Amino acid sequence: MATLILNKIGFEGRHGASAAERRTSRRFEVDVEVEAVVAGETSDRLADTIDFRFIAETVVGIGTGEPHRLLESVARRMVTALATKAPAARIRLELRKLSPPYCAGNPAYSAVRVTHPR
């Protein structure tokens, strides 16, 4: 069993509850952990593991794509897409909106964590 980890995958997206938020882009970050049995541990072949590039490209592609109102929706879409490559894997993903607008106290970020399987 191996756990593949990517931290602070960054992108600009247009996600937010209000129409005003969805009109302009904001910074987001994602941390992903994929726990799976991968033959690459012994074979040392990229074809026998889950490629980090696939994980990052999937997250950035969804994050920069169609706007969503809720972080939960974006995060679930990312996890579902990652699970197509490794359906038996345990996937944990945290999506952060940096400097969320209209939030008292000026937090550094708002976030949601989702897992697969649920």
MIGUVO-964399 format. One record per residue (C-alpha): residue in one letter; y, x, z. Coordinates in steps of 0.1 Angstrom, whole numbers, plus 5000, padded with zeros to 4 digits. Layout:
BEGIN
["a",[Y,X,Z]]
...
END
This chain:
BEGIN
["m",[5000,5000,5000]]
["a",[5034,5013,4991]]
["t",[5069,5000,4997]]
["l",[5094,5007,4969]]
["i",[5130,5006,4982]]
["l",[5163,5004,4964]]
["n",[5195,5002,4984]]
["k",[5230,4992,4975]]
["i",[5224,4982,4939]]
["g",[5260,4973,4930]]
["f",[5275,4950,4904]]
["e",[5304,4927,4897]]
["g",[5296,4890,4895]]
["r",[5313,4856,4894]]
["h",[5294,4838,4922]]
["g",[5311,4815,4947]]
["a",[5313,4781,4962]]
["s",[5347,4773,4946]]
["a",[5358,4772,4910]]
["a",[5385,4798,4918]]
["e",[5358,4822,4930]]
["r",[5338,4818,4899]]
["r",[5368,4825,4876]]
["t",[5372,4861,4888]]
["s",[5346,4887,4895]]
["r",[5337,4902,4929]]
["r",[5317,4931,4941]]
["f",[5281,4925,4953]]
["e",[5253,4947,4966]]
["v",[5216,4942,4968]]
["d",[5189,4959,4988]]
["v",[5153,4954,4977]]
["e",[5119,4962,4992]]
["v",[5088,4957,4972]]
["e",[5055,4961,4991]]
["a",[5025,4963,4969]]
["v",[4992,4980,4961]]
["v",[5001,5004,4933]]
["a",[4976,5027,4916]]
["g",[5004,5051,4910]]
["e",[4999,5065,4945]]
["t",[4968,5083,4932]]
["s",[4973,5084,4894]]
["d",[5009,5097,4894]]
["r",[5015,5075,4863]]
["l",[5046,5054,4859]]
["a",[5025,5027,4841]]
["d",[5006,5023,4874]]
["t",[5035,5013,4896]]
["i",[5066,4991,4897]]
["d",[5093,5010,4879]]
["f",[5126,5013,4899]]
["r",[5145,5008,4866]]
["f",[5129,4974,4861]]
["i",[5139,4963,4897]]
["a",[5175,4975,4892]]
["e",[5179,4961,4857]]
["t",[5165,4927,4868]]
["v",[5189,4925,4898]]
["v",[5220,4936,4878]]
["g",[5211,4914,4848]]
["i",[5209,4883,4870]]
["g",[5239,4893,4892]]
["t",[5262,4898,4862]]
["g",[5249,4868,4844]]
["e",[5253,4830,4849]]
["p",[5276,4822,4878]]
["h",[5261,4804,4908]]
["r",[5278,4786,4937]]
["l",[5255,4799,4964]]
["l",[5242,4834,4973]]
["e",[5209,4818,4982]]
["s",[5205,4806,4946]]
["v",[5213,4840,4931]]
["a",[5189,4858,4955]]
["r",[5160,4834,4949]]
["r",[5164,4838,4911]]
["m",[5163,4876,4915]]
["v",[5132,4875,4937]]
["t",[5114,4851,4914]]
["a",[5121,4874,4884]]
["l",[5109,4904,4903]]
["a",[5077,4886,4913]]
["t",[5068,4881,4876]]
["k",[5061,4919,4875]]
["a",[5042,4919,4908]]
["p",[5031,4885,4919]]
["a",[5009,4897,4947]]
["a",[5037,4919,4962]]
["r",[5058,4911,4992]]
["i",[5094,4912,4981]]
["r",[5124,4913,5005]]
["l",[5159,4911,4991]]
["e",[5193,4911,5007]]
["l",[5223,4900,4986]]
["r",[5257,4908,4999]]
["k",[5291,4896,4987]]
["l",[5316,4923,4997]]
["s",[5349,4912,5012]]
["p",[5342,4874,5010]]
["p",[5374,4854,5003]]
["y",[5386,4826,5025]]
["c",[5366,4838,5055]]
["a",[5383,4841,5089]]
["g",[5381,4875,5105]]
["n",[5379,4894,5072]]
["p",[5342,4904,5074]]
["a",[5330,4933,5053]]
["y",[5304,4911,5036]]
["s",[5285,4879,5037]]
["a",[5248,4880,5030]]
["v",[5215,4862,5025]]
["r",[5180,4875,5027]]
["v",[5151,4860,5009]]
["t",[5114,4869,5007]]
["h",[5084,4864,4984]]
["p",[5061,4849,4991]]
["r",[5081,4825,5013]]
END
